[in-house]
Amino acid sequence: MKLQRRNLLLVGVALGLGAVTLLTQKPQTESATAGTTDLFGFEEAQVKALTVQVNGRSLAFERDKNKVWQMTKPDKAVANDANVAYLVNLLATGVQSDRPLTVTSDKLGTYGLDKPYATLDVTLENGEAHKLVLGTYNFNRANLYALIDSPKELPEELKVALVSPDFEVALNRPLNDWKQP
């Protein structure tokens, strides 16, 4: 069986285009981490206390001297370590986009930050405090809008970051899921 000249030419062009694509494509691992920064820059073990306000309720957690999470509000109980650890891990290892949006304070409603979906206050063992305010999803529902360590008195312009939607998964739990079964 003899190949026609046109078929050989098409195979050659396909191989050439495949080689060009292979040589110009960046590795996936580089592009996945490029352009992101840590939310706060602390480690999970440094977190001493956590207060969460979500869905109209307030929850408070503290680590005792044995490093076991305790719920202190609304009930006093041993906390579900897995659920609290997941949230603390998101805070410690979560990333934000390297291109925050610069927004005037009167436009916070556009991003759901005038009436936030959730507010998380974190206290570290050294007394340092951090705050994460979560708003609505962005246009393609790939991220949530957030204010990171925003000051109490809002300046004229703020930096609004994009954070992982995993925060919604971590926070949308019934009260009993926060307690040790």
Secondary structure, 3 states (H helix, E strand, C coil): CCCCHHHHHHHHHHHHHHHHHHHHCCCHHHHHHCCEEECCCCCHHHEEEEEEEECCEEEEEEECCCCCEEEEECCCEEECHHHHHHHHHHHHHCEEECCCEEEEHHHHHHHCCCCCCEEEEEEECCCCEEEEEEEEECCCCCCEEEEECCCCCCCCEEEEEEECCHHHHHHCCCHHHHECC
